[in-house]
Amino acid sequence: MALIYSGDIHLRMNKMDWNQLRAFLETAETGSLSAAARKLGLTQPTLSRQVAAIEQRMGVTLFERVGKAMVLTPTGLDLLEHARAMGAAAAALSLAATGRSENVEGVVSVSASDGVAAHMLPPLVRALREQEPGIAIEIISSNALSDLLRREADIAIRHVKPEQPDLIARLIRHATAGFYASETWVEVHGHPRNAEDAATLAFVGSDRSGHYLRHLQQHGLPVSEANFSCYAHHSVVNWALVRYGMGIGAMMDEIALGTPGIVRVLDDVPPVRFPIWLVTHRELRTSRRIRVVFEALAKGLAPADAACLR
């Protein structure tokens, strides 16, 4: 009986509506109807109806509702890998179709950290729009590593080299970041030059987990949690707090140099050095519009001289 039951379910999965299958997959992956709805760009009632429809179509219960969480039933767990395989096949089909498109028109999504997205991408997008008016750029501002294999973005700007074999990564250059404060803050507190000067000064923190604190300490600054005057995980907000005199903050040098009213401090402390990688899926490189955007970004983010790549 179990074999007949399993085969019957798999037959029904083969006839599954793709929207319902995506609803099942995203709800299973996120564990929440609201989170899955946001990811798919749907309302929560719409997603809930799709989940109910797939359960009715298959004649099984896929989720148990525990508070606001959606927990997979044993049947749901059994079918999850099959659904993932079907989803991967659909994603591969989409990749292949996109990769064969030669039109220099349409939308290309680019993922970058919020600081890069807010300060560096806008002039590059404007220049690209003037060059290729048929291309629209969607900027995805995220500090997470967007999953290119699942098409969360077509191109990503990252500070770590990706390990997935299906991704193409080009090292654009190494960038630097220093420590900065507002002119008004320096007028009040003086101009700190070395690491020892930082011990009693206010800093703008980026998290309360201790990660940023450890980074500062590993960089030779004798600071503790008591040094943080405020926190902001979002780097654009963090930078705004620095500009408004809340303390010292770290920022990519070229962004800081383009910000009025900002002064480099802790001048004797070595800058932070980090890579800029441009990443896309190997099949997407055969798409002309994505290739055009990739090369335009590579040129726009390129170093002023070859030494930046070493």
RODO-2510 file (C-alpha; in nm, 4 decimals, decimal comma):
residues 310
     n   res          X          Y          Z
     1     m     0,0000     0,0000     0,0000
     2     a     0,2814     0,2405     0,0885
     3     l     0,4345     0,2031    -0,2583
     4     i     0,1042     0,2708    -0,4307
     5     y     0,0442     0,5721    -0,2068
     6     s     0,3915     0,7124    -0,2742
     7     g     0,3602     0,6634    -0,6479
     8     d     0,0193     0,8263    -0,6483
     9     i     0,1612     1,1347    -0,4737
    10     h     0,4525     1,1566    -0,7159
    11     l     0,2114     1,1347    -1,0095
    12     r     0,0158     1,4243    -0,8649
    13     m     0,3399     1,6218    -0,8188
    14     n     0,4142     1,5789    -1,1895
    15     k     0,0832     1,7535    -1,2635
    16     m     0,1510     2,0255    -1,0065
    17     d     0,0834     2,3920    -1,0721
    18     w     0,4217     2,5715    -1,0633
    19     n     0,2917     2,8588    -0,8491
    20     q     0,1654     2,6116    -0,5912
    21     l     0,4959     2,4249    -0,5962
    22     r     0,6874     2,7507    -0,5379
    23     a     0,4520     2,8316    -0,2515
    24     f     0,5314     2,4934    -0,0923
    25     l     0,9077     2,5312    -0,1467
    26     e     0,9415     2,8840    -0,0115
    27     t     0,7167     2,8143     0,2870
    28     a     0,9234     2,5055     0,3660
    29     e     1,2512     2,6958     0,3268
    30     t     1,1492     3,0004     0,5325
    31     g     0,9216     2,8272     0,7828
    32     s     0,6779     3,1177     0,7660
    33     l     0,3910     3,2203     0,5421
    34     s     0,4716     3,5893     0,5815
    35     a     0,8416     3,5438     0,4974
    36     a     0,7624     3,3236     0,1973
    37     a     0,5040     3,5744     0,0738
    38     r     0,7573     3,8590     0,0921
    39     k     1,0136     3,6543    -0,0979
    40     l     0,7662     3,5684    -0,3745
    41     g     0,6136     3,9164    -0,3889
    42     l     0,2689     3,7898    -0,2897
    43     t     0,0212     3,8763    -0,0185
    44     q     0,0064     3,6327     0,2716
    45     p    -0,3582     3,5315     0,2005
    46     t    -0,2664     3,4533    -0,1613
    47     l     0,0261     3,2366    -0,0536
    48     s    -0,1861     3,0651     0,2109
    49     r    -0,4448     2,9761    -0,0561
    50     q    -0,1715     2,8303    -0,2790
    51     v    -0,0387     2,6150     0,0064
    52     a    -0,3916     2,4968     0,0851
    53     a    -0,4492     2,4226    -0,2840
    54     i    -0,1398     2,2036    -0,3150
    55     e    -0,2400     2,0122    -0,0016
    56     q    -0,5920     1,9613    -0,1403
    57     r    -0,4619     1,8588    -0,4829
    58     m    -0,2280     1,6000    -0,3311
    59     g    -0,4675     1,4894    -0,0602
    60     v    -0,2084     1,5224     0,2155
    61     t    -0,1139     1,7611     0,4953
    62     l     0,2243     1,9186     0,4249
    63     f     0,2496     2,1616     0,7179
    64     e     0,1511     2,1819     1,0803
    65     r     0,0799     2,5370     1,1941
    66     v     0,2647     2,5973     1,5217
    67     g     0,1924     2,9547     1,6249
    68     k     0,3141     3,1675     1,3357
    69     a     0,5543     2,8992     1,2156
    70     m     0,4878     2,6445     0,9426
    71     v     0,6440     2,3108     1,0353
    72     l     0,6722     2,0338     0,7771
    73     t     0,4859     1,7118     0,8494
    74     p     0,6629     1,3789     0,7865
    75     t     0,4876     1,3682     0,4466
    76     g     0,6025     1,7212     0,3731
    77     l     0,9601     1,6265     0,4601
    78     d     0,9406     1,3218     0,2316
    79     l     0,8275     1,5347    -0,0616
    80     l     1,0547     1,8330    -0,0022
    81     e     1,3568     1,6899    -0,1874
    82     h     1,1403     1,5973    -0,4867
    83     a     0,9983     1,9506    -0,4909
    84     r     1,3492     2,0961    -0,4671
    85     a     1,4577     1,8903    -0,7662
    86     m     1,1613     2,0162    -0,9672
    87     g     1,2386     2,3736    -0,8608
    88     a     1,6037     2,3365    -0,9604
    89     a     1,5006     2,2048    -1,3013
    90     a     1,2707     2,5037    -1,3525
    91     a     1,5486     2,7427    -1,2468
    92     a     1,7912     2,5761    -1,4878
    93     l     1,5369     2,6125    -1,7684
    94     s     1,5006     2,9829    -1,6872
    95     l     1,8781     3,0254    -1,6837
    96     a     1,9151     2,8556    -2,0206
    97     a     1,6413     3,0716    -2,1742
    98     t     1,7911     3,3911    -2,0300
    99     g     2,1372     3,2926    -2,1416
   100     r     2,0271     3,2577    -2,5036
   101     s     1,8606     3,5976    -2,5206
   102     e     2,0518     3,8389    -2,7423
   103     n     1,8282     4,1410    -2,6896
   104     v     1,9992     4,4338    -2,5164
   105     e     1,6719     4,5145    -2,3446
   106     g     1,5069     4,4230    -2,0205
   107     v     1,5855     4,4232    -1,6505
   108     v     1,9166     4,3139    -1,4989
   109     s     1,9295     4,2785    -1,1201
   110     v     2,2492     4,3684    -0,9348
   111     s     2,3054     4,2808    -0,5696
   112     a     2,5462     4,4808    -0,3540
   113     s     2,5999     4,5771     0,0082
   114     d     2,3930     4,8752     0,1144
   115     g     2,6931     5,1106     0,1166
   116     v     2,8033     5,0168    -0,2349
   117     a     2,4411     5,0201    -0,3544
   118     a     2,3752     5,3686    -0,2172
   119     h     2,7041     5,5443    -0,2923
   120     m     2,8800     5,3698    -0,5814
   121     l     2,6152     5,2148    -0,8042
   122     p     2,3943     5,5210    -0,8841
   123     p     2,6515     5,6984    -1,1080
   124     l     2,7337     5,3674    -1,2786
   125     v     2,3638     5,2989    -1,3397
   126     r     2,3187     5,6473    -1,4855
   127     a     2,6149     5,6019    -1,7214
   128     l     2,4884     5,2591    -1,8257
   129     r     2,1399     5,3954    -1,8908
   130     e     2,2858     5,6620    -2,1207
   131     q     2,4838     5,3926    -2,3039
   132     e     2,2062     5,1304    -2,3184
   133     p     1,8624     5,2942    -2,2781
   134     g     1,6865     4,9607    -2,3270
   135     i     1,8321     4,8152    -2,0066
   136     a     1,6787     4,8830    -1,6645
   137     i     1,8862     4,8024    -1,3561
   138     e     1,7259     4,6646    -1,0421
   139     i     1,9524     4,7285    -0,7423
   140     i     1,9152     4,4786    -0,4597
   141     s     2,0607     4,6358    -0,1465
   142     s     2,1642     4,3489     0,0773
   143     n     2,4536     4,2574     0,3021
   144     a     2,3687     3,8900     0,2482
   145     l     2,5304     3,6882    -0,0277
   146     s     2,2519     3,6719    -0,2840
   147     d     2,1976     3,3249    -0,4258
   148     l     2,2741     3,3696    -0,7946
   149     l     2,1968     3,0043    -0,8630
   150     r     1,8364     3,0662    -0,7551
   151     r     1,8179     3,3906    -0,9541
   152     e     1,7841     3,6237    -0,6557
   153     a     2,0164     3,8449    -0,8615
   154     d     2,1754     3,8301    -1,2059
   155     i     2,5020     3,9916    -1,0941
   156     a     2,6464     4,0375    -0,7470
   157     i     2,9178     4,2641    -0,6093
   158     r     3,0813     4,0780    -0,3248
   159     h     3,3734     4,1150    -0,0876
   160     v     3,4430     3,7409    -0,0716
   161     k     3,5185     3,5005    -0,3543
   162     p     3,2268     3,2622    -0,4192
   163     e     3,2934     2,8908    -0,3985
   164     q     3,0113     2,7588    -0,6188
   165     p     3,1546     2,6023    -0,9375
   166     d     2,8689     2,7319    -1,1556
   167     l     2,9545     3,0943    -1,0815
   168     i     3,1972     3,3160    -1,2705
   169     a     3,3864     3,5592    -1,0483
   170     r     3,6189     3,8375    -1,1560
   171     l     3,8429     4,0130    -0,9052
   172     i     3,7994     4,3800    -0,9911
   173     r     4,0380     4,5280    -0,7363
   174     h     4,1280     4,5630    -0,3717
   175     a     3,9688     4,8592    -0,1958
   176     t     4,0576     5,0243     0,1342
   177     a     3,8567     5,1612     0,4236
   178     g     3,9709     5,4020     0,6925
   179     f     3,8349     5,5660     1,0054
   180     y     3,6447     5,8925     0,9791
   181     a     3,4565     6,1466     1,1885
   182     s     3,2646     6,4655     1,1171
   183     e     3,4385     6,8035     1,1169
   184     t     3,2179     6,9155     1,4076
   185     w     3,3154     6,6070     1,6093
   186     v     3,6851     6,6774     1,5494
   187     e     3,6396     7,0392     1,6581
   188     v     3,5020     6,9182     1,9920
   189     h     3,7178     6,6099     2,0561
   190     g     4,0370     6,6908     1,8700
   191     h     4,2037     6,4927     1,5917
   192     p     4,3036     6,1439     1,7126
   193     r     4,6033     6,0070     1,5221
   194     n     4,7046     5,6674     1,6619
   195     a     4,5428     5,3571     1,8042
   196     e     4,6086     5,4583     2,1659
   197     d     4,4047     5,7756     2,1126
   198     a     4,0982     5,5605     2,0376
   199     a     4,0713     5,4147     2,3879
   200     t     3,8513     5,6928     2,5283
   201     l     3,6693     5,8011     2,2124
   202     a     3,3158     5,7360     2,0881
   203     f     3,2576     5,4991     1,7962
   204     v     2,9457     5,4236     1,5930
   205     g     2,8883     5,0484     1,6181
   206     s     2,7450     4,8262     1,3470
   207     d     2,6084     4,5398     1,5583
   208     r     2,5491     4,4355     1,9180
   209     s     2,6759     4,0804     1,8723
   210     g     3,0392     4,1774     1,9294
   211     h     3,1502     4,1021     1,5731
   212     y     3,2370     4,4627     1,4851
   213     l     3,4016     4,5138     1,8257
   214     r     3,6257     4,2126     1,7715
   215     h     3,7132     4,3430     1,4259
   216     l     3,8234     4,6774     1,5743
   217     q     4,0239     4,5024     1,8442
   218     q     4,1932     4,2734     1,5916
   219     h     4,2831     4,5883     1,3983
   220     g     4,4775     4,7113     1,7001
   221     l     4,2258     4,9508     1,8567
   222     p     4,1979     4,9262     2,2400
   223     v     3,8199     4,9687     2,2540
   224     s     3,5317     4,8007     2,4355
   225     e     3,1508     4,8096     2,4199
   226     a     3,1675     5,1235     2,6347
   227     n     3,3150     5,3106     2,3368
   228     f     3,0006     5,2713     2,1254
   229     s     2,7699     5,5725     2,1395
   230     c     2,5086     5,4080     1,9140
   231     y     2,4600     5,1204     1,6710
   232     a     2,3301     5,0826     1,3151
   233     h     2,3666     4,7609     1,1168
   234     h     2,2664     4,9328     0,7916
   235     s     2,5869     5,0995     0,6682
   236     v     2,4045     5,3974     0,5125
   237     v     2,2422     5,4739     0,8491
   238     n     2,5727     5,4053     1,0229
   239     w     2,7458     5,6580     0,7976
   240     a     2,4718     5,9153     0,8593
   241     l     2,5334     5,8846     1,2349
   242     v     2,9043     5,9461     1,1767
   243     r     2,8240     6,2528     0,9663
   244     y     2,6026     6,3871     1,2454
   245     g     2,8853     6,3714     1,4975
   246     m     2,7990     6,0562     1,6917
   247     g     3,1538     5,9253     1,6803
   248     i     3,4173     5,7556     1,4671
   249     g     3,3145     5,5144     1,1949
   250     a     3,4788     5,3030     0,9264
   251     m     3,4024     5,3662     0,5609
   252     m     3,5367     5,2805     0,2190
   253     d     3,7876     5,5550     0,1381
   254     e     3,6408     5,6642    -0,1944
   255     i     3,2941     5,6986    -0,0395
   256     a     3,4341     5,8961     0,2530
   257     l     3,6387     6,1249     0,0282
   258     g     3,3219     6,2115    -0,1623
   259     t     3,1299     6,3012     0,1559
   260     p     3,1391     6,6711     0,2563
   261     g     3,2183     6,7551     0,6183
   262     i     3,4097     6,4335     0,6893
   263     v     3,7674     6,4093     0,8226
   264     r     4,0047     6,1114     0,8199
   265     v     4,1058     6,0277     1,1792
   266     l     4,3323     5,7646     1,3354
   267     d     4,5642     5,8419     1,0455
   268     d     4,8468     5,6234     1,1778
   269     v     4,6208     5,3135     1,1928
   270     p     4,6640     5,1011     0,8763
   271     p     4,3581     5,0984     0,6479
   272     v     4,1374     4,7924     0,6129
   273     r     4,1965     4,6247     0,2775
   274     f     3,9335     4,4061     0,1096
   275     p     3,8581     4,2666    -0,2384
   276     i     3,5758     4,3594    -0,4745
   277     w     3,4480     4,0626    -0,6763
   278     l     3,1992     4,0805    -0,9607
   279     v     3,0031     3,7564    -0,9873
   280     t     2,7487     3,6068    -1,2258
   281     h     2,6245     3,2635    -1,3304
   282     r     2,8236     3,1062    -1,6153
   283     e     2,5133     3,0620    -1,8351
   284     l     2,4085     3,4207    -1,7826
   285     r     2,7354     3,5384    -1,9373
   286     t     2,5965     3,4256    -2,2743
   287     s     2,3110     3,6755    -2,2376
   288     r     2,4071     3,9909    -2,4182
   289     r     2,2273     4,2314    -2,1862
   290     i     2,3797     4,0748    -1,8750
   291     r     2,7200     4,0649    -2,0400
   292     v     2,6867     4,4364    -2,1217
   293     v     2,5996     4,5205    -1,7597
   294     f     2,8738     4,2934    -1,6221
   295     e     3,1417     4,4608    -1,8347
   296     a     3,0097     4,8096    -1,7600
   297     l     3,0248     4,7411    -1,3863
   298     a     3,3705     4,5895    -1,4188
   299     k     3,4900     4,9054    -1,5936
   300     g     3,3165     5,1406    -1,3519
   301     l     3,4502     4,9630    -1,0444
   302     a     3,7972     4,9135    -1,1901
   303     p     4,1106     5,0317    -1,0084
   304     a     4,2846     5,3535    -1,0960
   305     d     4,6030     5,1519    -1,1496
   306     a     4,6991     4,7869    -1,1726
   307     a     4,8600     4,7916    -0,8279
   308     c     4,5146     4,7722    -0,6703
   309     l     4,4764     4,4178    -0,7978
   310     r     4,7865     4,2855    -0,6229
***
